[in-house]
Amino acid sequence: MKISKLTPWLVRAEGTYWGEFLFVQVETDEGVTGWGEVTSSSHLANRAVAGMIRQLNDLLIGEDPSEIERLWHRIFRQYTYMGSRGATSHSISGIDIALWDIRGKVLGRPVYDLLGGKLRDEILLYTHPDQTKFTDKEGVVAEVTALVESGHTALKFDPFPHLGGLAQRRRGYLDGELPRKAERMAAELTALIRETVGPDVEILIDAHGRFNVPTAIRLCRTLEDAGDIDWFEEPVPVESYHALRQVREKVNTAIAVGERLHTRWEFVQIFENELADYIMPDVTWTGGITEFKKISTMAEAYYLPISPHDAAGPINVVAGAHVMMTVPNFYRLETAHYDLSSYNRFITTPLDDKGDQLRLSEAPGLGIEMDMDFLRGNVIDGFGG
């Protein structure tokens, strides 16, 4: 069996956070097809990665798709002079996931069986409220109440672009500051959510790497007092491990990082310098199933729990879940919303989720098949078959 074609599929995903998903189709000369995903953090990034995947046809056509480890390194080493972060590891991720899907289909086994077999029957989830509904107190209460009533026991939100339109002045990091009024509003929102969900639901805070060191410390302490929070995610930009250490040493809340760290090498500093309590790699960004399994095993040696990041489509959720079925140090898997039915339009069989549990199929490979009619009807900018 040989790889015959790589196709990036950029498709509309109305009603989702990004508005589009980037899937990867790997075809073989024997008719077995595998699927991966690479959905990135911006439309510009999606198109850049889609272009890279198209170019990788020249490298991979004619290769044996079962040689997953060798192909991972072959792609990775093509780009080391331009850097191994970002587009390189994203492209590898989508292809790698698709190769595992092919391998499972050829052998007639689900991917988790090929990774050592399952340690659990269900994957525990955490999820997000729809913050567009946080227009007033009543909207907040209604949305988080619906989330808890759906059976979820952990939620994550970003309290900083919030009530009343007083968002942070910039979407990303520039000066790292937040006005005191915005801090007070964030605390009030967090307190309201804690009051609404009660003491037994876990509340996870996402700072999205926006803040400088003193601001991050101040905000974390404020939210600790306001809402009894369970983790503070990406308090500072990911480029400085020193900044992360300063925050970690001065707050009581657990620190979570990892969605913007690529490959095992970038996690070494986190492990060896005790910079986080949870790590949260994204299987579609950090290097695919191959790399995600290695990172998870490394974290196990430090007794650090893994909580896969997910902000994209159904393959992201399922690929991360397959790895988490096989590692002991699993915490929860992220989903973008507590109702996963919006994913089902992309696949032929609905996801099997109920409350805060996801069950994987025993079908070969990833256990899902893409709805080709839907994909073809929603192709963007010519990226598709």
Buried (B, 14 or more C-beta within 10 A) or exposed (E): BEBBBBBBBBBBBEEBEBEBBBBBBBBBEEEBBBBBBBBBBEBEBBBBBBBBBEEBEEBBBEBEBBEBEEBBEBBBEBBEEEEBBBBBBBBBBBBBBBBBBBBBBBBEBBBBBBBEEBEBEBBBBBBBBBBEBBEEEEBBBBBBEBBBEBEBBBBBBBBBBBBEEBEBEEEEBEEBBBEEEBBEBBBBBBBBBBEBBEEEBBBBBBBBBBBBBEBBBBBBBBBBEBBBBBBBBBBBBBEEBEBBBBBBEBBEBBBBBBBBBBBBEBBEEBBEEEBBBBBBBBBBBBBBBBBBBBBBBBBBEBEBBBBBBBBBBBBBBBBBBBBBBBBEBBBBBBBBBBBBEBBBBBBEEEBEBEBBBBEBBEBBBBBBBBBEEBBEEBBBEEBBE
